[in-house]
Every structure is written in C-alpha cells, then in structure tokens.
Amino acid sequence: MKSAKTIGMCLFVILSVQLIHSCAPSGYQQMSPRDFSPVSDMRPTRASNDPRSYDPSVAERVVNRENSRTAAAPERNPQPLALKNSSYITNAIVGGQDPAFRYKTLIERLASRYKIDAHLMLAIVQAESSGNPMAVSSVGCRGLTQLSIITARDYDADVTLSDLHDPVINLQIASRHMNNLKHQVNKVFPNASLEERVQLLASAWNSGWRRVRESGGVPRISETQVYSARVLKLYRKYRYNS
C-alpha cells in the first residue's frame, strides 16, 4: 500500500513539473545567479591618486547638484555659489600644470567668498588627491581635499559620503573649514609669518587643530611634518612660480 502511494506521489510531481515547463514562454531559459549583473549603486571605490584616473564626466554630472540640494538649507549653511554650468571645472592642464589646476577657477571663487588663500587651497588639493575627486584614503577621507565625513558634517549635517566626491560640495565645505582654521591660527599664533601660517594650517588639516594648538606649532608627528613641508613647497610654487 505504501509503495503504491509513493509511486502515485512521484508521478504527480513529474506531471506537475512538465506542466509548468510547458506553460513557460518559449524564450524562457533557466538562469543561475552568475547570469545576473547587479546594477551599480554608484558608490565610489578605492581610487588611485594617479591623475590619469580622473574622470571629468563625474564633475560634469554633479556640478549643479549643490544648488538644488541645499535650496532649503538652514541659515547656518550659506547658500552655494551660483554655478550655472561646469565652466568652473576644466579637464585642461596647460603647460605642465599640476592636476589641481583643473579646479583653479572654482577654488579662486570660493577663496574670495570665504576669505582664504587660493594658493593654499590649490596646494591642499594637489597634496591630498592630485586633483582626483574620487580619491579615498585608507581611513575613509574622500574627494579633492580628503574630507572626513565627521568634519564635513560640522558644516552640513546632511552631507553624504557620495557628496564628498562632488568637487563643488567638497571644495565648498573645505573652504569653510579652512576659513575656520584660519581664524583659529590667527588667534593663537598672531605673530606667525605667512609661511609659518601655511605650515600651521596644513598641519591642522592633516592632524587636527587640537594637536596643533596643544603642540604650540607643527606637531612632532612625522606624517604631519612631511605633509606640512610638502604643502609649503607647493604653496611657494603656486604663489611665486618657483
């Protein structure tokens, strides 16, 4: 009796499978998971600082996003520059200029607005990312000026990791942050020379203002000392063409 029941069940399963298969569309093919190509979610991946990896289309796509994204921002977050097109970002590098010069016009506009040194911001961009907006550091700092999400959210609570790869958003937040650091340096080191201020600001960018303040100058951290020296060298090059 059990055998007959088992045989009946097997026949029912076989007939059911054949019926389902016969009802499938003629073009139907069985697919394994490897046949599916996941749609990219556009999240940035670890990027080389090699300027050859720069994709100007990234800047072209996002240059107007800041205007619409911050239209209803609170007053603590000033309205962005009115950039009607992407002419402030160029893929051209003239006469052996460093890749940071792709953003020279934008940096100068922001520097004028936030009362900071455009030559210093150019040096920061070159030292941090070699002009690659998709650059990501080993500790997760992102974009042209290698902002951390924690620092960025001090100026815009709604900013996302992807936003930090937007050249306009990154440079605007970085310019505001540099303005804040400038006031701190001028207050604590009122007698510092121009080049001393450049090194102090570069050190604060690299290791944080607290360490600079507590050290009474450039912290005795090898990475910070090398970084501040490099930024100063780039600053001299850009300011004095030397």
C-alpha positions in Angstrom: 0.0 0.0 0.0 2.8 2.4 0.9 4.6 1.6 -2.3 1.6 2.4 -4.4 1.1 5.7 -2.5 4.7 6.6 -3.0 4.6 5.8 -6.8 1.5 7.9 -7.1 3.1 10.9 -5.4 6.2 10.7 -7.7 4.0 10.6 -10.8 2.1 13.7 -9.6 5.4 15.6 -9.1 6.7 14.7 -12.5 3.5 15.6 -14.2 3.4 19.0 -12.3 6.9 19.9 -13.4 6.2 19.0 -17.1 3.0 21.1 -16.9 4.9 24.2 -15.5 7.6 23.9 -18.1 5.1 23.6 -21.0 3.4 26.9 -19.7 6.7 28.9 -19.7 7.3 31.4 -22.5 9.1 29.9 -25.5 12.1 32.2 -24.9 12.5 31.2 -21.2 15.9 29.9 -20.1 16.9 28.8 -16.7 19.5 31.3 -15.2 22.0 30.8 -12.5 23.0 33.6 -10.1 26.1 34.2 -12.1 24.0 35.3 -15.1 22.7 38.3 -13.3 24.8 41.5 -13.4 24.0 43.7 -10.4 23.2 47.3 -11.2 25.9 49.7 -9.9 24.8 51.7 -6.9 27.4 54.4 -7.9 29.2 54.1 -4.7 32.9 55.2 -5.1 35.6 52.6 -4.7 39.2 53.0 -3.6 40.8 55.3 -6.2 44.3 55.9 -7.2 45.7 59.4 -6.8 47.1 59.0 -10.3 45.6 61.9 -12.2 45.1 59.7 -15.2 42.3 58.0 -13.3 40.4 61.3 -13.1 37.1 61.2 -14.9 35.9 64.6 -15.9 32.4 63.3 -16.5 32.0 62.9 -12.7 32.4 66.7 -12.3 30.2 67.4 -15.3 27.3 65.4 -13.8 27.4 66.8 -10.3 28.3 70.4 -10.7 24.7 71.7 -10.3 23.6 69.3 -7.6 24.6 71.6 -4.7 22.3 74.3 -5.8 19.2 72.1 -5.7 20.3 70.0 -2.7 20.8 73.0 -0.4 17.9 75.2 -1.6 16.1 74.8 1.8 19.2 74.6 4.0 19.2 76.4 7.3 20.8 79.8 7.6 23.9 78.3 9.3 24.8 76.8 5.9 25.3 79.7 3.5 23.9 79.3 0.0 26.3 77.9 -2.5 27.9 79.8 -5.3 25.6 80.3 -8.3 27.3 78.0 -10.7 25.2 78.0 -13.8 27.3 75.5 -15.7 30.5 73.4 -15.3 32.8 76.0 -16.9 34.5 76.4 -13.5 35.8 72.9 -13.7 38.0 72.0 -16.7 39.8 69.0 -17.8 42.6 71.1 -19.3 46.1 71.0 -17.9 48.2 73.7 -19.5 52.0 73.9 -19.7 52.8 71.1 -17.3 50.5 72.5 -14.5 49.5 70.2 -11.7 46.1 68.4 -11.9 44.8 70.6 -9.1 44.7 73.4 -11.6 41.6 71.8 -13.2 39.8 73.5 -10.3 41.7 76.8 -10.2 38.7 79.0 -11.1 36.4 77.3 -8.7 38.9 77.4 -5.9 39.5 81.1 -6.6 35.8 81.9 -6.5 35.4 80.0 -3.2 38.6 81.6 -1.7 37.2 85.0 -2.5 33.9 84.2 -0.9 35.3 82.6 2.3 38.4 84.9 2.6 41.0 82.3 2.4 44.2 81.8 0.4 43.5 80.3 -3.0 47.2 79.3 -3.4 47.0 77.3 -0.2 43.8 75.5 -1.3 45.4 74.6 -4.6 48.3 73.2 -2.6 45.9 71.2 -0.4 44.1 69.7 -3.3 47.3 68.7 -5.0 48.9 67.2 -1.9 45.7 65.4 -0.8 44.3 63.9 -4.1 46.4 65.1 -7.1 43.1 66.5 -8.4 41.2 63.2 -8.3 37.7 63.8 -7.0 37.2 60.0 -6.4 40.3 59.6 -4.2 39.7 57.7 -0.9 42.3 57.4 1.8 43.0 54.4 4.0 41.0 55.9 6.8 38.0 56.9 4.6 38.7 60.5 3.9 37.3 61.4 0.5 37.5 63.7 -2.5 39.7 66.5 -3.7 40.6 67.7 -0.2 40.2 64.4 1.6 37.5 65.5 4.0 36.3 63.1 6.7 32.5 62.7 7.0 32.7 63.8 10.6 34.4 67.1 9.7 32.1 67.7 6.7 29.0 67.2 8.9 30.2 70.0 11.2 29.3 72.3 8.2 26.5 70.4 6.6 24.6 67.9 8.7 23.0 66.3 5.6 26.2 65.6 3.6 26.7 62.1 2.5 29.9 60.1 1.6 29.0 60.3 -2.1 28.6 64.1 -1.8 32.2 64.3 -0.7 33.2 63.1 -4.2 31.3 66.1 -5.8 34.0 68.7 -6.5 31.7 71.6 -5.8 30.4 70.3 -2.5 33.9 69.1 -1.4 35.6 72.4 -2.1 32.8 74.5 -0.6 32.9 72.6 2.7 36.8 72.6 2.6 36.8 76.3 2.1 34.5 76.9 5.1 36.7 74.6 7.2 39.9 76.4 6.1 38.3 79.8 7.0 37.6 78.4 10.5 41.1 77.1 10.8 42.5 80.4 9.6 40.7 82.3 12.4 42.0 79.8 15.0 45.6 80.1 13.8 45.4 83.9 13.7 44.1 84.0 17.2 46.6 81.6 18.8 49.6 82.5 16.6 49.1 86.2 15.9 52.8 86.8 15.2 53.3 83.9 12.7 54.7 84.8 9.3 52.9 83.9 6.1 54.8 80.7 5.6 54.5 79.7 9.2 50.7 80.1 8.9 50.8 78.0 5.8 52.5 75.2 7.7 50.2 75.6 10.8 47.1 75.4 8.6 48.5 72.4 6.7 49.3 70.7 10.0 45.8 71.4 11.3 44.4 69.9 8.0 46.4 66.8 8.4 46.3 66.0 12.1 43.6 68.3 13.5 43.6 71.7 15.1 43.7 70.4 18.7 47.1 68.8 18.1 48.5 72.0 16.6 47.2 74.1 19.5 48.5 71.7 22.1 51.9 71.4 20.4 52.3 75.1 20.1 53.1 74.7 16.4 53.6 71.9 13.9 53.1 68.6 15.9 56.0 66.2 16.2 54.3 63.7 14.1 56.4 62.5 11.2 53.5 62.3 8.7 52.3 65.8 9.7 55.8 67.3 9.4 56.3 65.7 5.9 52.8 66.8 4.8 53.2 70.4 6.0 56.6 70.7 4.3 55.1 69.4 1.1 52.2 71.8 1.2 54.6 74.7 1.9 56.7 73.7 -1.1 53.6 73.6 -3.4 52.4 76.9 -1.9 55.7 78.6 -2.8 55.5 77.1 -6.3 51.9 78.3 -6.9 52.3 81.7 -5.3 55.7 82.7 -6.5 56.0 80.4 -9.6 59.2 78.9 -8.1 
